[in-house]
């Protein structure tokens, strides 16, 4: 992320603008780590002139879905990099999802899901509407910070299909009131057949987000995934893995796991009076678990340790003095120093297995996954306009 993009995030956000917590608390222990590393097993070059970002991969369907910012359209490719279909849903079309709130993901082999201001939508791979599910309450404002592979999710249990999305409910409050945090639920469990939504995953007892301070959306935005009736969630920069069991009526806690991440910065709350009703702010420099993946029997937690607040203040001071070029140079220098990696847990036992650091060829901690593989998008060149995006197919191996 560049300093320019970071500055734009709050502006875009402002303009766009049932669970039991009885559980066992455990923690990850870095001293018991196993050594893992990345191995690139294949790659594809998706030839397309624009700014496509990878949403999801479905290996059994031989398909990938991208979102192209340049044209605001959704792209479907095969896993050889050939464009299969593309479509866009303008605001004035009856099946438009409106402002996108999460990258598109696969619902099944023949359809995708999109979370937008207008609701949750399921389209076939040619863009024909299959199902629209309304939000449970009207949305006054929202923000979206796209990350490769971070999409709306689906799961099935009890013979029924469900969609999991981040919750957009405000409960007639905003982040400048304690009521907002007390009533907060991170996710919606959506019954696809009935269209009914159940909000799940509150801030647990003892959470930092219940300490009387106010927080930006990016401080607590959930990373989550599910398989069957098992759900895994981390709330932004609070390093606790929530393991839950889903049911038709909601979710119950199995355990909470404290994540020990060296150099992980602490989130700084702000006085509630600093927040204005109707405005939403996100920032890319906050420490956070960026996503969660289930791969080859493992739970993967990609993390970004965050930029030291004092360094960020230094950068902003330089920027506000009028020297934007120097501010960007210093920001990029500090950004390179931020620790990034992926924590690895056993999916069945929840035992901590180890950590994988990123490298020069695979620097990003956001990626798509399916089956036993990860799909990592190579950053576009800043010097030369490219007419393709390279995607690496990657697996995890022990050293």
C-alpha positions in Angstrom: 0.0 0.0 0.0 1.3 3.4 -0.9 1.0 6.5 1.3 -1.3 8.2 -1.3 -3.7 5.2 -1.1 -3.6 5.3 2.7 -4.6 8.9 2.7 -7.5 8.3 0.4 -9.1 5.5 2.5 -10.7 7.7 5.1 -12.0 10.1 2.5 -13.7 7.4 0.4 -15.2 5.9 3.5 -16.7 9.1 4.6 -18.2 10.0 1.3 -19.6 6.5 0.7 -20.7 6.8 3.6 -27.4 -15.0 20.3 -24.0 -16.2 21.1 -22.6 -17.7 24.3 -19.1 -16.7 25.3 -18.5 -19.6 27.7 -15.3 -21.0 26.4 -11.8 -22.2 27.1 -9.0 -19.7 26.7 -5.7 -21.0 25.2 -2.8 -19.4 23.6 -0.3 -20.0 20.8 3.3 -20.6 21.8 6.0 -19.6 19.3 8.6 -21.7 21.1 6.8 -24.9 19.8 6.8 -23.8 16.2 7.4 -26.0 13.2 9.3 -24.5 10.3 7.3 -24.0 7.1 7.9 -22.3 3.8 6.1 -21.5 0.5 6.6 -23.5 -2.6 5.4 -22.1 -6.0 4.0 -25.1 -8.0 2.5 -23.2 -10.9 1.4 -19.8 -12.1 -1.1 -18.3 -14.5 -1.0 -15.0 -16.4 -4.5 -13.4 -16.7 -4.3 -11.2 -19.7 -6.4 -8.2 -19.1 -5.7 -4.5 -19.4 -7.1 -2.8 -16.3 -6.8 -3.2 -12.6 -8.1 -6.6 -11.8 -7.8 -8.0 -8.2 -8.3 -11.7 -7.5 -11.3 -12.5 -5.4 -11.5 -16.3 -5.3 -10.5 -19.5 -7.0 -12.6 -22.6 -7.5 -10.4 -25.4 -8.7 -13.1 -28.0 -9.2 -14.9 -25.6 -11.6 -11.5 -24.5 -13.2 -12.5 -20.9 -12.6 -11.3 -17.7 -10.9 -13.2 -14.5 -10.2 -11.7 -11.0 -10.3 -13.0 -7.5 -9.8 -11.6 -4.8 -12.2 -11.5 -1.4 -10.6 -10.8 0.4 -13.9 -14.2 -0.5 -15.3 -16.1 -1.6 -12.1 -16.8 -5.0 -13.7 -16.6 -8.6 -12.6 -14.3 -11.0 -14.5 -14.4 -14.8 -14.7 -11.4 -16.6 -16.0 -10.3 -20.2 -16.2 -7.2 -21.4 -14.4 -5.1 -21.1 -17.6 -5.7 -17.3 -17.5 -8.3 -17.1 -20.3 -11.2 -14.7 -19.9 -14.4 -16.6 -19.9 -17.0 -13.9 -19.1 -17.3 -10.3 -17.8 -20.2 -8.2 -16.7 -21.0 -5.1 -14.7 -24.0 -4.0 -12.7 -24.5 -0.3 -13.0 -26.4 1.5 -10.3 -29.4 2.0 -12.6 -29.9 -1.7 -13.4 -32.6 -3.5 -11.2 -30.1 -6.3 -10.3 -27.3 -4.0 -9.2 -25.5 -4.7 -6.0 -24.7 -1.0 -5.6 -21.4 0.0 -3.9 -19.4 -3.2 -3.4 -18.6 -4.1 0.2 -16.5 -7.2 -0.3 -14.8 -8.8 -3.3 -16.9 -11.4 -5.1 -16.6 -15.1 -4.1 -17.9 -18.4 -5.4 -21.2 -19.7 -4.1 -20.8 -23.0 -6.0 -19.3 -24.2 -9.2 -21.7 -22.3 -11.3 -22.4 -19.1 -9.4 -20.8 -16.2 -7.4 -21.9 -14.1 -4.5 -21.5 -10.3 -4.1 -22.0 -8.2 -1.0 -23.1 -4.7 -1.9 -25.0 -1.7 -0.4 -28.2 -3.1 -2.0 -27.9 -6.5 -0.4 -26.4 -9.9 -1.0 -26.6 -11.1 -4.6 -26.0 -14.5 -6.2 -25.3 -14.4 -10.0 -24.5 -17.2 -12.5 -21.1 -17.0 -14.2 -22.6 -14.9 -17.1 -24.0 -12.3 -14.7 -27.6 -13.3 -14.6 -29.3 -12.8 -11.2 -30.2 -15.9 -9.4 -31.0 -14.6 -5.9 -31.1 -11.3 -4.0 -31.2 -11.1 -0.3 -32.0 -7.8 1.4 -29.9 -6.5 4.3 -31.8 -6.9 7.6 -31.7 -3.2 8.2 -31.0 -0.1 6.0 -27.3 0.9 5.6 -26.5 4.5 6.2 -22.8 4.3 5.2 -20.1 1.8 4.6 -16.4 1.5 3.7 -14.5 -1.1 1.6 -10.8 -1.8 1.6 -10.2 -4.6 -0.9 -7.6 -7.3 -0.2 -6.8 -10.2 -2.5 -8.8 -13.2 -1.6 -10.9 -11.5 1.1 -14.5 -12.3 0.0 -17.9 -13.0 1.3 -18.0 -16.7 2.4 -20.4 -19.7 2.0 -20.8 -22.9 4.0 -23.3 -25.8 4.4 -24.5 -27.8 7.4 -27.7 -29.5 8.4 -28.6 -30.0 4.7 -28.8 -26.2 4.1 -26.7 -23.6 2.4 -25.6 -20.4 4.2 -23.8 -17.3 3.4 -21.5 -15.6 5.9 -20.9 -11.8 5.5 -19.7 -9.0 7.7 -22.6 -7.4 9.4 -23.6 -3.9 8.4 -26.1 -3.2 11.2 -25.6 -0.1 13.2 -28.4 -0.7 15.8 -29.3 3.0 15.6 -25.9 4.0 16.9 -22.4 4.9 15.7 -18.7 4.4 16.8 -18.9 7.5 19.0 -21.3 5.8 21.4 -20.7 2.9 23.8 -24.0 1.4 22.7 -22.4 0.7 19.3 -19.8 -1.6 20.8 -22.1 -3.2 23.3 -24.6 -4.2 20.6 -22.0 -5.0 17.9 -22.1 -8.3 16.1 -19.3 -9.0 13.5 -21.1 -11.3 11.1 -24.4 -12.3 9.5 -25.3 -15.9 9.1 -27.7 -15.9 6.1 -30.0 -18.8 5.3 -30.0 -18.8 1.5 -33.3 -20.5 1.1 -35.3 -18.3 3.4 -33.2 -15.2 3.2 -33.3 -14.7 6.9 -30.2 -13.3 8.7 -28.9 -14.0 12.2 -26.2 -11.7 13.6 -23.4 -13.5 15.4 -20.0 -13.0 17.1 -20.1 -10.0 19.5 -17.1 -8.6 21.2 -16.2 -11.1 23.9 -16.1 -10.3 27.6 -12.8 -8.5 28.3 -12.4 -7.3 24.7 -10.4 -4.1 24.2 -13.3 -2.8 22.1 -15.4 -2.7 25.3 -13.0 -0.5 27.2 -14.9 2.8 26.7 -12.8 4.1 23.9 -13.8 4.5 20.2 -12.3 2.7 17.2 -12.0 2.9 13.5 -13.8 0.3 11.4 -10.5 -1.2 10.3 -9.5 -1.8 13.9 -12.2 -4.4 14.4 -13.2 -5.5 10.9 -13.6 -9.3 11.0 -11.4 -11.9 9.2 -13.4 -15.1 9.0 -14.0 -18.4 7.3 -16.1 -21.6 7.8 -16.2 -25.2 6.9 -19.4 -27.1 7.6 -20.6 -25.8 11.0 -17.2 -24.7 12.2 -16.5 -21.0 12.1 -13.2 -19.2 12.7 -13.0 -15.4 13.4 -10.5 -12.8 14.4 -11.8 -9.2 15.0 -9.3 -7.0 13.2 -6.3 -6.0 15.4 -7.4 -7.8 18.6 -5.2 -10.9 18.3 -7.6 -13.6 19.5 -8.8 -16.5 17.4 -12.5 -17.3 18.0 -13.5 -20.9 17.2 -17.3 -21.4 17.1 -19.9 -23.9 16.2 -22.7 -22.8 13.9 -26.4 -23.8 14.1 -29.6 -22.6 12.5 -30.1 -20.3 15.5 -26.7 -18.7 15.5 -23.3 -19.6 16.9 -21.8 -20.9 20.2 -18.2 -20.6 21.3 -15.8 -23.5 21.5 -12.7 -21.7 22.5 -10.7 -18.5 22.3 -7.0 -18.6 21.4 -4.7 -15.7 22.3 -2.3 -15.1 19.4 1.3 -14.3 20.4 2.7 -12.3 17.5 6.1 -10.6 18.0 6.1 -6.9 17.0 2.3 -6.8 16.7 1.4 -3.2 17.5 -1.4 -2.3 19.9 -4.5 -0.6 18.6 -5.0 2.8 20.1 -8.5 3.8 21.0 -9.7 7.4 20.7 -12.1 9.4 22.8 -15.7 8.7 21.8 -16.2 12.5 21.2 -13.7 12.3 18.3 -16.2 10.4 16.2 -18.9 12.0 14.1 -22.2 10.4 13.3 -22.4 9.4 9.6 -18.6 9.2 9.0 -16.6 5.9 8.7 -12.8 5.7 8.6 -10.6 2.8 7.6 -6.8 2.8 7.4 -4.3 0.3 6.0 -1.6 0.9 8.6 -3.5 -0.7 11.5 -2.3 -4.1 12.9 -4.7 -6.8 11.9 -5.3 -10.4 11.0 -6.1 -9.8 7.4 -8.0 -13.0 6.5 -8.4 -16.6 7.5 -8.0 -19.7 5.2 -8.5 -23.4 5.7 -5.8 -25.2 3.6 -4.7 -28.9 3.7 -6.1 -29.4 7.3 -4.5 -26.2 8.6 -5.9 -22.8 9.7 -3.9 -20.0 8.2 -4.0 -16.5 9.8 -2.2 -13.9 7.6 -1.2 -11.0 9.8 0.1 -7.4 9.2 1.8 -6.3 12.4 1.0 -2.6 11.9 3.0 0.6 11.7 4.2 2.2 14.9 1.9 5.1 15.7 4.9 7.4 16.3 6.2 6.7 12.9 2.8 7.3 11.3 2.6 10.7 13.2 6.1 11.6 11.8 4.9 10.8 8.2 1.7 12.8 8.6 3.7 15.8 10.0 5.9 15.8 6.9 2.9 15.5 4.7 1.0 18.4 6.4 4.2 20.5 6.1 3.7 20.3 2.3 6.4 17.8 1.4 4.3 15.0 0.0 7.1 13.4 -2.0 9.3 13.1 1.2 6.2 11.8 3.2 5.7 9.1 0.6 9.3 8.1 0.6 9.5 7.8 4.4 6.1 6.0 4.6 7.3 3.4 2.1 10.5 2.9 4.1 8.6 2.3 7.3 6.0 0.2 5.5 8.8 -2.2 4.4 9.9 -2.6 8.0 6.4 -3.8 9.1 6.4 -7.5 10.1 4.1 -9.7 8.0 3.5 -13.4 8.1 1.1 -16.3 8.4 0.3 -18.2 11.6 -0.5 -21.9 11.1 -2.8 -23.9 13.4 -4.0 -27.5 13.1 -7.7 -27.4 12.0 -8.8 -30.3 14.2 -6.8 -29.8 17.4 -6.4 -26.0 17.1 -2.7 -26.6 18.1 -0.3 -23.9 17.0 2.0 -25.4 14.4 4.3 -22.5 13.3 4.6 -19.4 11.2 5.5 -18.7 7.6 7.2 -15.4 6.8 6.7 -13.7 3.5 9.6 -13.3 1.0 10.6 -10.9 -1.8 8.8 -12.9 -4.4 5.7 -13.5 -2.3 5.5 -10.4 -0.1 1.7 -10.0 0.3 -0.2 -11.6 3.2 -3.5 -11.5 1.3 -4.3 -14.3 -1.1 -7.0 -16.6 -2.2 -7.2 -20.3 -1.4 -9.0 -23.5 -2.4 -8.4 -27.1 -1.5 -4.7 -27.6 -0.7 -3.4 -24.5 -2.4 -3.1 -20.8 -2.1 -3.3 -18.3 -5.0 -1.1 -15.2 -4.6 -1.3 -12.2 -6.9 1.9 -10.6 -8.0 1.9 -6.8 -7.5 1.6 -4.8 -10.7 4.6 -2.9 -11.9 4.6 0.8 -10.9 6.9 1.7 -13.8 5.3 -0.1 -16.8 1.6 -0.6 -17.6 1.1 -4.3 -17.8 -1.7 -6.1 -19.8 -1.7 -9.1 -17.5 -1.8 -10.1 -13.9 0.4 -13.0 -12.7 -1.1 -15.4 -10.1 1.1 -17.9 -8.3 -0.3 -21.3 -7.2 1.4 -22.0 -3.9 1.5 -24.8 -1.3 2.9 -25.0 2.2 5.8 -27.4 2.8 7.8 -28.2 5.9 11.5 -27.2 6.0 
